[in-house]
């Protein structure tokens, strides 16, 4: 079993300002954070995404069954498989001396 990685993206425009956490770091610098939840889909979607990314709900929101705020997708990738695929493509290109 190879090294696995979740690769994804989020849409910042869909994040309500009220969900952002503004805080001060130990060194005194200001920063902003967002708590997210990454949920595995039962089956990949039509684009191959295996996970959905949501803004984490507070306990009260979850108990009141408020709608989750969807902000992106992710897919589980096997880095060893990607390296193997890349090397095959690279070798095929290097072996092509027809030009």
N, C-alpha and C positions, 0 to 999 in steps of 0.2 A: 504494500500500500504506500503510495507516494505522499509527499507533502501536499496538504490541502490548503487552499486559500479562498476566502470569500471576496469576490471582486464585485463592486457595485457602484451605484451613483445615487445621489439624492437631489431633490429639487428644493432649493432654498426658498423660492417664492411661496411655497405651500406651508412654510413654518410660521405660525402665529408668533408675534413678538412676545406674547404672554408666556410662551413655553420656553423662551430662552432664559438661561440662568446667567446673571452677571455677577462676577465674584472677583475678589482680590487674591492674588497668589501670595505665597510666603515672601517673595522678593518685592512685593508692593505693586507689581504690575496688574493692570485690570485685564480681565478676559471674559469671554462669553462661552457658555457651553450648552449642550442640548442632550438630554437623555433620550436614547433611542432603543427600540426593541427590534430585533431581527428574527423573523418568524419563518420557519421552513414551510414551504408550500407542500401540499399533498402530492402534487405533480408539477413538473416544470411548465411554465406558461409557453405560449407560442414563440417566444423569443429565447427560450432556454433558461430563463431566470428560475432559480430554485428557491429563492428567499424573497420576502417582502420586508421593507423597512418602514417602521411607523415611529411617530413620536410616542414615547412612553407615557402611558396614562397614570394619573394619580389614582390612589385606591378608590376615592369617591367616584371618579369618572368611570372606573371599571365596574364598580358595584351598580351604578346608575345606567350601565350599558350604553354610555355615550359613544358615538361613532369614533373609531380610531382615525387619526390623521396620517394618511399614507403619504410618504415622502420619497420613496424610491424602491429600487430592486437590486438584487444581488444574485450571483450565481456561484456555485461551488465549483472550483477548478482544481485539477490535479496538476501540480507543477511538473512532475516527472513526465506525465503524458504530453504536456505542452513542449517540454524540451525535446522529447523524442520526435514529435511532429515537426518542430522547427529544424532539427538535424536532418530528418528525411528530406524536407524541402530544400535545405541548403545543399545536401549531397546531390540531389537531383539537378539543381542549378549548376553545380560545379562539374557534374558529369556531362552536361550538355555542351558539346564542342562543335555543334553544327553551324555556328555563326561565324 
